[in-house]
Amino acid sequence: MSPTTRARIIEMRQQNLSYHHICQEVGRSKTACIYAYKLFEETGQYKDRLKSGRPRKTDDRQDRVLKRLSERDRKKSSREISIKLVAKHNIRLALCTVCLRLNQQGLFGRVARKKLLVSVTNRQRRLQFARAHLHWTADDWRRVTFSDEKKFNHIGSDGRVYVRCRRGEAFAPQCLRPTINGGGSVMIWGFFSRNGPGPVHRIQGIKDGLMYKDILRDVLLPHSEDHLPLNWIFQQDNDPKHQSRLIQQWLANNHIQVLDWPSQSPDLNPIKHLWSIVQKDVQKQQPRNLNDLFRAISYSWSRISPTVRAKLVDSMPRRCAAVIKNLSHRRVIELSHCCLQLLGTSHLLILRLLKFKFIGLRHLASVKMKRNHVIRGTWL
């Protein structure tokens, strides 16, 4: 019964009309009219009472068990968690219930982001680089010339493309991502500094140490003589071709100072943002072939504004600070988990040990504890 009908019943009943007359007016049974009036007397409302619904399948303790199983291994699916609940805790839950309880606790299923796996050694090198260059001034970074390579596809990108389609429209023309056999791509090597961008070079064939030396000799060196300061610093990644004996000898012979760059650190290189800007600009130009694609890249590269270049170079201190913050926080978490597993101690005591540097920040060697008192600690 709608609230409007109930309101009419209440109004007529308050006018001392009989239920026989009321049920004829509203077209309802006498029992329904009596129940509607009694409900109004009890609750003072025209709507139904709140229904209890289906009883909850889990209690607070079981919800905590679910959360703990998911947080221990974030890659576990709902089915795997459900199987583990039955095996270890004898709790049988439907998959939809597992998903619902995890969502209610803020653990949502998402596609894992791809990120370069950084080894422990390279993490330490990144941290050392960030600490060594954290306090470099704008004049120091102005001397650095950043270099990198980038592949530009003729059609589209290698990334994931999202479309909105209805059911049955997966292969509709407007929802497809067209591909062409032999569409091709262009490999570009470029460099820039706060003073301006250098010329981009198109790499033909497979790049080896000899080709890279020719690029440095024919592209980088002439530009540095005319546009870079005398004490300029060259940045390159740790590609095996870049670190070969041939290239190192050539750089030393030409008195080029090289920045000691940590491996697996594309996030520190500001030229990556310039490539992204060029990529978006090139897609708008819609080049017809690979030669047009290279011309479009050269044109977009040359017209990047000085303000953008200055902002990217000036962001290096913030990038170094972010590396220090993230790696230090990660190390504290790893050490605390290690202590918890090996020693069974509390987070408060672990943080106290880390604060006074009683435990080495590289690896935990051995710590013997008796309750809350440290007996002996060793460094690695």
Secondary structure as GFF3:
##gff-version 3
##sequence-region A 1 380
A	DSSP	alpha_helix	3	14	.	.	.	ID=ss1
A	DSSP	alpha_helix	19	26	.	.	.	ID=ss2
A	DSSP	alpha_helix	30	43	.	.	.	ID=ss3
A	DSSP	alpha_helix	60	72	.	.	.	ID=ss4
A	DSSP	alpha_helix	78	84	.	.	.	ID=ss5
A	DSSP	pi_helix	85	89	.	.	.	ID=ss6
A	DSSP	alpha_helix	95	104	.	.	.	ID=ss7
A	DSSP	alpha_helix	120	133	.	.	.	ID=ss8
A	DSSP	alpha_helix	138	142	.	.	.	ID=ss9
A	DSSP	beta_strand	144	153	.	.	.	ID=ss10
A	DSSP	three_ten_helix	173	175	.	.	.	ID=ss11
A	DSSP	beta_strand	185	193	.	.	.	ID=ss12
A	DSSP	beta_strand	196	197	.	.	.	ID=ss13
A	DSSP	beta_strand	201	203	.	.	.	ID=ss14
A	DSSP	alpha_helix	209	215	.	.	.	ID=ss15
A	DSSP	pi_helix	216	220	.	.	.	ID=ss16
A	DSSP	alpha_helix	221	227	.	.	.	ID=ss17
A	DSSP	beta_strand	233	235	.	.	.	ID=ss18
A	DSSP	alpha_helix	245	253	.	.	.	ID=ss19
A	DSSP	beta_strand	257	258	.	.	.	ID=ss20
A	DSSP	three_ten_helix	266	268	.	.	.	ID=ss21
A	DSSP	alpha_helix	271	285	.	.	.	ID=ss22
A	DSSP	alpha_helix	290	302	.	.	.	ID=ss23
A	DSSP	alpha_helix	306	314	.	.	.	ID=ss24
A	DSSP	alpha_helix	316	343	.	.	.	ID=ss25
A	DSSP	alpha_helix	347	355	.	.	.	ID=ss26
A	DSSP	beta_strand	366	370	.	.	.	ID=ss27
A	DSSP	beta_strand	373	378	.	.	.	ID=ss28
###
